[in-house]
C-alpha cells in the first residue's frame, strides 16, 4: 500500500503503460483520475480499478486542449480534494526525418508529447506547492537520452520531455515537489495485436515478428507495460524520496550498447 491515502492523475490511462500503471497504483491504495480519449476503454479501466477497493474516476480528455487539462485538474480536486501524484503518460509515436516530416506531424507530436505535459504540470503545481509535497512522473523514452533513425519528431519531443523534467526538478525541489521521468525502451502494448498494426492479422505470425524485432535488445525481448509501471511506482512513491531530476531508463539494456 505504497500510495495509500494518495490521489494520482494518470493521463492516457486507457491502455498500455497507462492502464498497467493505473491498476498497479490501485493495488497500492491510490485513488485515481484516469484520462483518455476512448470512453469505452476508460470506463473499463475505471471498473477494474474500483474492484481493487479504491475510488477511481475516468475523465474523457484530449490533452492537446488546455481546457481539457484544466477540466481534469478541476475534476480531481472536486472528487478528492488533493493531488499527490501526476503521471504524464499520454503521448504518440511518430516517424520521419527532418526532410520527410510534415508540419502537421511535427505540430501534433509536440502538442501531445510536450505541450500537454507542460500544461498538466503547470496546472497541478500550485496545489502541490500549497501542500508542500508532490511527485510528478513524466513518460520519456530511451530516446530522451540517445537518438535513432527515422523518428525525428518523436525523438525531439522526448528529448524535450527529458530537459523539461530536469528543469522543473530544479525549479521546485525546495517546494517539496519531486519531478522525474521514466524512460522506457520498446515495450509490448496491446495495440500491437490489433489487425493492421503488422502486415496481416495472424496472431502467431505477429508474435514471431515481435520476437524477431526484439533480438537487438540485450535482454532479448521487449518490455511489458507492467514492468514500466513498477518503475513509475518507484518514482511516485516514498521509495524515491531523495530522487528528483532523474531519467530512469527501463529499456532492457538497449542504451548500454
C-alpha positions as CSV (number, residue, x, y, z in Angstrom):
1,X,0.0,0.0,0.0
2,X,2.7,2.5,-1.0
3,X,0.2,5.0,-2.2
4,X,-2.5,4.7,0.5
5,X,-4.5,7.9,1.0
6,X,-2.9,9.5,-2.0
7,X,-4.5,10.7,-5.2
8,X,-3.0,10.2,-8.6
9,X,-3.8,11.5,-12.1
10,X,-2.8,9.2,-14.9
11,X,-3.1,10.7,-18.4
12,X,-3.5,8.3,-21.3
13,X,-4.6,5.6,-18.9
14,X,-6.9,3.5,-21.1
15,X,-4.3,1.0,-22.4
16,X,-0.7,0.0,-22.4
17,X,1.6,1.6,-19.8
18,X,-1.1,4.0,-18.6
19,X,-3.5,1.2,-17.9
20,X,-0.9,-1.0,-16.2
21,X,0.1,1.9,-14.0
22,X,-3.5,2.6,-13.0
23,X,-4.0,-1.0,-12.0
24,X,-0.8,-1.1,-10.0
25,X,-1.5,2.2,-8.3
26,X,-4.9,0.9,-7.4
27,X,-3.3,-2.2,-5.8
28,X,-1.1,0.2,-3.9
29,X,-4.1,2.1,-2.4
30,X,-4.2,5.2,-4.6
31,X,-7.4,7.0,-5.5
32,X,-7.3,7.7,-9.2
33,X,-8.3,10.0,-12.0
34,X,-7.7,8.2,-15.3
35,X,-7.9,10.1,-18.6
36,X,-8.0,9.3,-22.2
37,X,-9.9,9.8,-25.5
38,X,-11.6,6.4,-25.6
39,X,-14.5,6.4,-23.2
40,X,-15.3,2.7,-23.5
41,X,-11.8,1.7,-22.6
42,X,-11.6,4.4,-19.9
43,X,-14.8,3.1,-18.2
44,X,-13.4,-0.4,-18.3
45,X,-10.2,0.7,-16.5
46,X,-12.3,2.6,-14.0
47,X,-14.2,-0.5,-13.2
48,X,-11.1,-2.7,-12.9
49,X,-9.5,-0.2,-10.5
50,X,-12.6,0.1,-8.3
51,X,-12.7,-3.7,-8.0
52,X,-9.4,-3.3,-6.1
53,X,-11.1,-1.3,-3.4
54,X,-10.1,2.3,-4.4
55,X,-12.0,5.2,-5.8
56,X,-11.4,5.8,-9.5
57,X,-13.0,8.2,-12.0
58,X,-12.4,8.2,-15.7
59,X,-12.4,11.7,-17.3
60,X,-12.5,11.8,-21.1
61,X,-9.9,14.3,-22.2
62,X,-7.8,15.4,-25.2
63,X,-4.7,16.7,-23.5
64,X,-3.7,18.8,-26.5
65,X,-6.5,21.1,-25.4
66,X,-5.7,23.3,-22.4
67,X,-9.3,23.4,-21.4
68,X,-9.4,19.6,-21.1
69,X,-6.3,19.7,-19.0
70,X,-8.0,22.2,-16.7
71,X,-11.1,20.1,-16.5
72,X,-9.1,17.1,-15.4
73,X,-7.4,19.0,-12.6
74,X,-10.7,20.5,-11.5
75,X,-12.4,17.1,-11.5
76,X,-9.6,15.7,-9.4
77,X,-9.9,18.5,-6.8
78,X,-13.7,18.2,-6.7
79,X,-13.7,14.5,-6.3
80,X,-10.7,14.0,-3.9
81,X,-9.6,17.5,-2.7
82,X,-5.9,16.8,-3.3
83,X,-3.3,15.9,-6.0
84,X,-0.3,13.9,-4.8
85,X,0.9,12.3,-8.0
86,X,0.8,13.2,-11.6
87,X,1.9,10.7,-14.3
88,X,2.1,12.3,-17.7
89,X,1.7,9.2,-19.8
90,X,-0.4,10.4,-22.8
91,X,1.7,10.5,-26.0
92,X,2.0,9.5,-29.6
93,X,4.8,7.8,-31.6
94,X,5.6,9.4,-35.0
95,X,8.1,8.6,-37.7
96,X,10.0,10.7,-40.2
97,X,13.3,12.5,-40.9
98,X,13.9,16.3,-41.0
99,X,13.1,16.2,-44.7
100,X,10.1,13.9,-44.7
101,X,8.3,15.2,-41.5
102,X,5.2,17.3,-42.3
103,X,4.2,20.4,-40.5
104,X,1.1,18.6,-39.2
105,X,3.0,15.6,-37.8
106,X,5.6,18.0,-36.1
107,X,2.9,20.1,-34.6
108,X,0.8,17.1,-33.4
109,X,3.8,15.3,-31.9
110,X,4.9,18.3,-29.8
111,X,1.3,19.2,-28.9
112,X,0.7,15.9,-27.1
113,X,4.2,14.8,-26.1
114,X,5.5,18.2,-24.8
115,X,2.9,20.9,-24.6
116,X,0.3,18.7,-22.9
117,X,2.9,17.6,-20.3
118,X,3.8,21.3,-19.6
119,X,0.1,22.2,-19.3
120,X,-0.6,19.4,-16.8
121,X,2.4,20.3,-14.7
122,X,1.6,24.0,-14.8
123,X,-1.9,23.3,-13.5
124,X,-1.1,20.9,-10.7
125,X,2.0,22.7,-9.4
126,X,0.0,25.4,-7.4
127,X,-1.9,22.7,-5.5
128,X,1.3,20.7,-4.8
129,X,3.1,23.9,-3.7
130,X,0.3,24.8,-1.3
131,X,0.6,21.3,0.4
132,X,4.4,21.3,0.3
133,X,4.7,18.0,-1.4
134,X,4.0,16.1,-4.6
135,X,5.5,13.8,-7.2
136,X,5.4,14.3,-11.0
137,X,6.5,11.5,-13.3
138,X,6.8,12.2,-17.0
139,X,6.9,9.4,-19.6
140,X,10.0,9.9,-21.6
141,X,11.8,7.3,-23.7
142,X,15.2,5.8,-24.1
143,X,15.2,8.3,-27.0
144,X,15.2,11.1,-24.3
145,X,18.9,10.2,-23.9
146,X,20.0,8.8,-27.3
147,X,18.9,9.2,-30.9
148,X,17.7,6.8,-33.5
149,X,16.8,6.8,-37.2
150,X,13.6,7.9,-39.0
151,X,11.8,9.2,-35.9
152,X,13.0,12.8,-35.7
153,X,9.8,14.4,-34.4
154,X,9.3,11.8,-31.7
155,X,13.0,11.9,-30.6
156,X,12.9,15.7,-30.5
157,X,9.8,15.6,-28.3
158,X,11.1,13.0,-25.9
159,X,14.4,14.9,-25.6
160,X,12.3,17.9,-24.7
161,X,10.5,15.9,-22.0
162,X,13.8,14.9,-20.5
163,X,15.0,18.5,-20.2
164,X,11.6,19.7,-19.0
165,X,11.8,17.1,-16.3
166,X,15.3,18.3,-15.1
167,X,14.5,22.0,-15.3
168,X,11.3,21.5,-13.3
169,X,13.1,19.4,-10.7
170,X,15.5,22.2,-10.0
171,X,12.8,24.9,-10.0
172,X,10.6,23.1,-7.5
173,X,12.9,21.0,-5.3
174,X,12.8,23.4,-2.4
175,X,9.0,23.3,-2.5
176,X,8.8,19.6,-1.7
177,X,8.0,18.6,-5.3
178,X,9.9,15.9,-7.0
179,X,10.0,15.6,-10.8
180,X,11.3,12.6,-12.6
181,X,10.8,10.7,-15.9
182,X,10.5,7.0,-16.6
183,X,12.3,6.3,-19.9
184,X,11.0,3.0,-21.5
185,X,12.6,1.2,-24.3
186,X,10.5,-0.8,-26.7
187,X,7.5,-2.1,-24.8
188,X,4.9,-4.6,-25.9
189,X,1.5,-3.0,-25.8
190,X,-1.9,-4.5,-26.7
191,X,-2.4,-2.4,-29.8
192,X,0.4,-4.4,-31.5
193,X,-2.0,-7.4,-31.7
194,X,-4.7,-5.3,-33.4
195,X,-5.4,-6.0,-37.0
196,X,-3.4,-3.7,-39.3
197,X,-0.6,-2.8,-36.9
198,X,1.5,-5.5,-38.5
199,X,1.0,-6.9,-42.0
200,X,-1.7,-9.5,-41.8
201,X,-3.6,-10.4,-38.7
202,X,-2.4,-14.0,-37.8
203,X,-1.5,-13.8,-34.0
204,X,1.1,-16.5,-34.4
205,X,2.9,-14.6,-37.2
206,X,2.6,-11.4,-35.3
207,X,4.2,-12.9,-32.2
208,X,7.0,-14.3,-34.4
209,X,7.6,-10.8,-35.9
210,X,7.8,-9.3,-32.4
211,X,10.3,-11.9,-31.3
212,X,12.5,-11.2,-34.4
213,X,12.2,-7.5,-33.9
214,X,13.4,-7.7,-30.3
215,X,16.6,-9.5,-30.9
216,X,18.7,-6.3,-30.8
217,X,17.7,-5.8,-27.1
218,X,20.4,-7.2,-24.7
219,X,17.7,-8.9,-22.6
220,X,16.3,-10.5,-25.8
221,X,12.7,-9.2,-25.5
222,X,10.5,-6.2,-25.4
223,X,9.4,-4.9,-22.1
224,X,6.0,-5.4,-20.6
225,X,3.7,-2.5,-19.5
226,X,3.7,-3.9,-16.0
227,X,7.5,-3.6,-15.8
228,X,7.3,0.1,-16.8
229,X,4.5,0.6,-14.3
230,X,6.7,-0.7,-11.4
231,X,9.3,1.9,-12.3
232,X,6.7,4.6,-12.3
233,X,5.5,3.4,-8.9
234,X,9.1,3.7,-7.5
235,X,9.3,7.3,-8.8
236,X,5.9,8.2,-7.5
237,X,6.1,6.7,-4.0
238,X,8.1,7.4,-0.9
239,X,10.6,4.7,-2.0
240,X,12.3,7.5,-4.0
241,X,12.2,10.5,-1.6
242,X,15.7,11.5,-2.4
243,X,15.3,11.2,-6.2
244,X,14.5,14.1,-8.4
245,X,15.5,15.3,-11.9
246,X,16.3,11.7,-12.8
247,X,15.6,10.0,-16.1
248,X,15.1,6.3,-15.2
249,X,15.9,4.0,-18.1
250,X,13.8,0.8,-18.3
251,X,15.0,-0.5,-21.7
252,X,16.4,-4.0,-21.3
253,X,19.9,-2.6,-21.6
254,X,19.4,-1.1,-25.1
255,X,21.2,2.2,-24.4
256,X,24.1,0.5,-22.8
257,X,25.2,-0.8,-26.2
